[in-house]
């Protein structure tokens, strides 16, 4: 199954890509929590979505792959996650976080995610009727979480540059 979400950021794609690459993934990973125990080699994060004003979330082990620059300010970062408990009940998700220029000061950030529903045939049937919407909501929430962290970092960078350039 496939889930995708995209949004636009009012910054040049080079600046967005640089903000992603400047710090380790745990600085922009939404819901990051420190790894430990069997997940020492992974990052742990909370992923989820809001429904009826409440957040529904699960802890996942996240692996962030090596970023791949595509030229002209475009960048792809492979990400995988799996639920840290009850693995057979939740799918492993493989995704690409993509950053691409739309204009001089506008960047599209998207996540395209692939997953196999759990529980084979029954899981695919449930996915078609309900779980796919949950997957879409989780991918959207995750993408928005990354964007929020990048917006904050880019806003601070812009303010620092403006303060350095402004006459005293």
N, C-alpha and C positions, 0 to 999 in steps of 0.2 A: 504494500500500500504506500501511498505517497501523500505527504502533507507539505504545504508551502505557505510561507507568509513573507511579505515584503513591506518595507516602509521607506520613506525618504528622509534624509538628514540634510539640513541647510548648510552643508560644509563641502568643501572640495574633497573629492575622493582620496586624493593623496594625503590630506590631513586625517581623514577617517582611518585609512589604512595605517598611517603612522601611529595613530592613537591605539590601534589594536596591537601593533607590533612593539610599541615602546615599553610595555609592561608585560609581565607574565599573565597567562590566561586567567588566573584566579583574581586578577584585578578588575577584569571586565565580565567575568562569569557571574550571571545573576544567581543569587541564593547560595553563593559559595560557602562551604563549611570545610574545616580542616580535615584532611584525610587521616586515616589511622587504621591499624589492624590489617586485615586482608586487603584493604583498598589503598595501602601506602603508595602504590605506584600511580594511583588515579587521583583525580580531584573529586571531591564530593560536593554535590549541589542539591538544592531543593528545586524541583520543577513541579509545575502545577498550573492551576487556573482558578478564576473566581466564578462561583455560581451562587446566586441568591445572596450576595454580599459576603460569602465565606470563601476562604481560600482552601482548595483541596490540593494537597501536595504530597509528593513522594521524594525520598532521598535517592539520588542516582549517583553512580560512579561514572565520571566523565573523563574521556580521553580526548585531548585536543591534539590534532596532528600538526605536522609542519605546514605553515602557511605557504601558499603557492602564488607568487605574484604573476599576474597575467599581462602586465604592461598597461600603459595609459591610466594608471591609478586603480586598476582592478586587482582584486585579491580574492583567493578562496582559502578558507580554513576548514579542513575536515574535522568533524566532531562526532564522537559516538558516545552513547550512554546506555547504561542498563540499570535497572532498579536494583538497589543494594540488598533487597530482601524479597522473598517470594518470586524469584526470577521466572518461574514457569508461568506465572499469572500475568506478567507484563512483558511487552516486547522490548527487544534491544532496538535502538534507533541509530541509524547512520545518517549523518546530515552534512551538508556543505553550507557554511556561512560565507556568503558572497557579498563583496563590496564592489560597486561599479559606478562610474560617473554617469550622470544623466545630463549635467550641464557643468559650467565652470564652478559654480558654488552649490551644486546639488548632487547628492549621492544616493543611490538606491542600495539598501542593505536588505538581504533576504536570507532565509534559511529554507532549503529544500531538504526534506527528511524522508527517508525510506525505512519501512519497518515491516516485519511479518507479524500478523496478529498471533497471539498465543492460542493454544488449545486447538490447533489445526483447523478442521472443517467448522466446528462450532465457533471457534474464535473468528474465522472469516465472516461467518453469518452475523455474529454479534457486531463485528467491526463495521459491516455495511449498514447496520441499522442504528448503532449508537456510538461505538468506540471511535470511529473515524472523526466524529465531531469533537470528542475529547482530545484526540491526537492533534487536530487542528488548533484547538484552544491552547494546548500545552506549547506547541510550536510558536504560536502567536505571543504568548506570555513570555517565553524564553527570548524571542527576538526583541520584544519591547524592553525586556530587562537589560539586554546587552546595549540597546540603543540609549536607554536612560543613563547608563554608566558612561557611554561614549559622549553623549551630549554634555554631561556635567564636566568631563575632562576637557572637551573641546571649548566649552564656554569659558572655563578658567584660562585655558591657553590663549583664547581670543582676548580676554580681559587683560592678561599680562602683556600681550603685544600692544594693545591699545594704550596701556599705561606707560609703556616704554617709549612709544611714539608721540604721545601727547606732550605739548609744550608745557613747561613748568612756570 
